[in-house]
Amino acid sequence: MTPLLAAFIFMFGTAIGSFLSVVLWRLHTGEQFVFGRSHCTRCSHTLALHDLIPIVSYLSLRGRCRYCHHPVDPSYIVLEIITGTLFVIAAILILRGPLTFTNVARLLLDWYLIATFIVVFVFDLRHMLILRSVTLPAVVIAVVGNVALGMPVTSLALGMLLGAGFFYVQYTMSKGRWVGGGDIQLGLLIGAALGARYGLAAIFFAYITGAIYGTALVVLHKKELQSKIPFGTFLSASSVAMLLFGTQLLGNL
C-alpha cells in the first residue's frame, strides 16, 4: 500500500470516527443522527463545514467551540484518530495481495464491523448499556456479508449459537445479575462477525482482560468486588483484535 493511499484511508477513517461521535451522542439523547445538522452540545449552535474537519478543527480551535468557547470533549479527536488508525491497519492487512472485488468487499465489511464495535465500546463505557439498535442490524449485515464472502455457514451458525448461548446461560442462571440482555445480543454479533473459532477466542480474551482490569481496580480500591464493569468494552476491543489479528494471534491452534 502506498503512503498516499494510507493517508487517504486514514482521513476517511477520521471522518467516520467524527460521524461515530455524532451517532453516540444522538443515540444517548434520542436525536435523529442521519438527517439532523451537527451542533454544539453546549450552546446548540449549528456547526459550519469548517468546524467539522476531523482532527484539524479540534486542534485549530484548541479544543473549544468556536461560538460559545466551551471546551469540547477530547474523546472526539481520540475517536477520530483511533478509527482512522484501525481503518488503515485493516486496509494494510487485507490489501496486501492483488486488488480484487472480494478483498475490497472484505475490507468494507471489516470497516463496518470495526465502526460498530467502536460504538458498542464507547456507549457501554459511558452508559453501561449495549443497544440492540446497534447490535442487531450489525448481526444481519455480518451474516449476509460473511456468507457472501465464503465463510462456512456451519462456522457462522455455531459461532452465533455459542456466542449468544454462552451469555444466555449466564443471564438465566443469575436472573440478569451477571450479564444483561445486551451481552447476549453482542455475543450473537461476535459469532456472526468472527465465526466459531475466532468468536470464542474473542470472548475468552475479553474475560481474561476484564478479570485483570477488575482485579486491579479492587486492589487499588477503585471498586468493590461486587461492582459492575462495562464488559461490552472488553468484548468489543477483543473482537476488533481478533478481526484484525486473529490469524496471527491463534496461529495453527
CORUR-V558369 format. One record per residue. RES is the residue in one small letter. SS is DSSP state (h for helix, s for strand, l for the rest). OMEGA is omega as a letter, one per 30 degrees, with the letter a starting at -180 (none if undefined). NEAR is the number of other C-alpha atoms within 8 Angstrom. Layout:
res = {RES RES}
ss = {SS SS}
omega = {OMEGA OMEGA}
near = {NEAR NEAR}
//
This chain:
res = {m t p l l a a f i f m f g t a i g s f l s v v l w r l h t g e q f v f g r s h c t r c s h t l a l h d l i p i v s y l s l r g r c r y c h h p v d p s y i v l e i i t g t l f v i a a i l i l r g p l t f t n v a r l l l d w y l i a t f i v v f v f d l r h m l i l r s v t l p a v v i a v v g n v a l g m p v t s l a l g m l l g a g f f y v q y t m s k g r w v g g g d i q l g l l i g a a l g a r y g l a a i f f a y i t g a i y g t a l v v l h k k e l q s k i p f g t f l s a s s v a m l l f g t q l l g n l}
ss = {l l h h h h h h h h h h h h h h h h h h h h h h h h h h h l l l l l l l l l s l l l l l l s l l h h h l l l l h h h h h l l l s l l l l l l s l l l h h h h h h h h h h h h h h h h h h h h l l l l l l h h h h h h h h h h h h h h h h h h h h h h h h h h h l l l l h h h h h h h h h h h h h h h h h l l l l h h h h h h h h h h h h h h h h h h h h h h l l l l l l h h h h h h h h h h h h h h h h h h h h h h h h h h h h h h h h h h h h h h h l l l l l l l l l l l h h h h h h h h h h h h h h h h h h h h l l l}
omega = {a l l l l l l l l l l l l l l l l l l l l l a a a l l a a l l a a a a l l a l a a a l l l a l a a l a l a l a a a a a l l l l l a a l l l l l a a l l a l l l a a l l a l l l l l a l a a a l l l a a l a l l l l a l l l l l a l l l l l l l a a a l l a a a a l a l l l a a l l l a a l l a a a l l a l l l a l l a a a l l l a a l a l a l l l l a a a a l a a l l l l l l l l l l l l l l a a a a a a l l l l l l a l l l a l l l a a l l l l a a l l l l a a a l l a a l l a l a a l l l l l l a a a a a a a a a a none}
near = {7 5 6 6 8 10 8 8 12 12 10 9 16 16 12 12 16 14 8 10 10 10 9 11 8 11 9 6 6 6 7 7 9 4 5 7 6 7 8 10 5 6 7 7 7 8 10 6 6 6 8 9 9 12 10 7 11 11 8 7 9 6 11 10 11 7 6 7 7 7 7 8 6 7 6 11 11 8 12 16 12 10 13 17 10 10 12 12 9 12 10 9 8 10 11 7 5 5 7 6 6 7 10 10 9 10 11 8 10 10 10 8 11 10 12 11 12 10 11 15 13 10 12 14 10 6 6 9 8 13 8 8 6 11 14 10 8 11 12 8 8 13 11 8 9 11 10 7 9 6 10 7 7 6 11 15 12 11 18 17 10 12 17 15 11 10 12 10 8 11 14 8 7 9 7 11 7 8 10 9 9 10 12 14 12 12 15 14 15 15 20 15 13 14 16 14 9 11 16 12 9 14 12 8 9 13 10 8 9 10 8 8 8 10 8 8 11 11 7 7 7 7 9 8 5 4 6 4 6 10 9 13 12 13 12 12 12 12 14 10 10 15 11 9 8 11 7 6 7 7 7 3 3}
//
